[in-house]
Amino acid sequence: MNNFEDELTCSVCYNIFDDPRILPCSHTFCRNCLERVLHSSGSRLWRTSDARLKCPSCRNTSELTGSGTLALPINFALKSIVEKYKSENHLKTATCPEHNKQPLNLFCLKDRKLICGQCLTVGQHQGHAIDDPESAYLKERLAASKYLHILSDKHFTGVSFVIKKLEEQMNYCKQTVLDDKKEVIGFFDQLNETLEQKKQDMLAALNDFNQQIVEVYAPQIEEMKEIQDEELDLISLSSSVQEETSPLLFLENLHKIRKRMKALKKRELVTVHPVAVHPRASQFLNNKCLGEINLMTTPTINLCFETHEKSFTPQDKWTVLCISLMILFVVLMLVLWLYDTDTVNHFSSRYILYLSEIMEPVRKSLGSAVWSVQKAGLNIWHQSEVWLSRLL
């Protein structure tokens, strides 16, 4: 029967259903419970807006019309069962699980639970203060309403504010990561463009140098080849002259050979000097840039939380200022005393007046403590006057 009674109990107020209403998600609650949930002050537990309500069980959102919970359908089947259950007086007293068939007709105020008479007399609740269940029920009913009101207050623990701040910080950190990713991608894209441009510039410089080589060496090689061809032609002509049988042709061809050899000897050969190409690619591409890039350490990025250090209060600053002025005054008096005692007396009277004017706002702000410091400074000054007069 207890299990059957549990089925007739509202999961919000833990009482037998009173005017049960069905939500669109098919869950049933007391209309007064839904009303309290909907209209609880500052509630953020289930309420999302004036016309929207979240189910306390499954959290599904239900749309409410202008009449609110009154527009929700009544669970007539459950209502009739509850009425029949109440009419048959099945709300009987529960029994103690430790003492067989003893009714739980007492409420232990110390342990805040229902107990039986034997629990109070011979059990573990012996000597505890008690109350009758009906009175305790009324008191705890008020306490439950207060707890609901307190828990419904968004400023109860401040957790909503902390969650909001944490979400804002998390979104800020995520946005920072996205911005840094864009900056890294942009940096290396620009680096790739710069490297590609440098590559094209260096290849163009090598092509220009290659054209310069052709312009320098091609004419000289062509000239030397002409001389070489002349030599080969003379060798061939000399060989053919050796086979000439006609004296006239022999002398004529020999004269030509002699004349061409004389002209060939006058032609100067190109002087070949040692040559070097500077700078070489290995010299200006010494992997220095790549080495510097490789030396760039990949940072370990962490979250850094700011801590507020203790700073001086205005009262502390006033105290330090007054003490510094008094020390400076004593030192100045000693210096002036070495030269002119009349000046010391005149300056001391003016100083006391100025010191009183300066200490007035300090006295008002700091009270008797700072005023005691001022009096101590004046006493030190009077004692120094007595000491100076004795020395004089």
Buried (B, 14 or more C-beta within 10 A) or exposed (E): EEEEBEEBEBEBBEEBBEBBBBBEEEBBBBBBBBBBBBEBEEBEEBBEEEEEBBBBBEEEBBEBEEEBBEEBEBBEEBBEBBEEBEEEEEEEEEBBEEBEEBBBBBBBBEEEEBBBBBBBEEBEBEEBEBBEBEEBBEEBEEEEEEEBBEBBBBEEEEEEEEEEEEEEEEEEEEEEEEEEEEEEEEEEEEEEEEEEEEEEEEEEEEEEEEEEEEEEEEEEEEBBEEBEEBEEEBEEBEEEBEEBEEEEEBEEBBEEBEEBBEEEEEEEEEEEEEEEEEEEEEEEEEEEEEEEEEEEEEEEEEEEEEEEEEEEEEBEEBBEEBEEBBEEBBEEBEEBBEEEEEEBEEBBEEBBEEBEEBBEEBBEEBEEEBBEBBEEBBEEBEEBBEEBEEEE
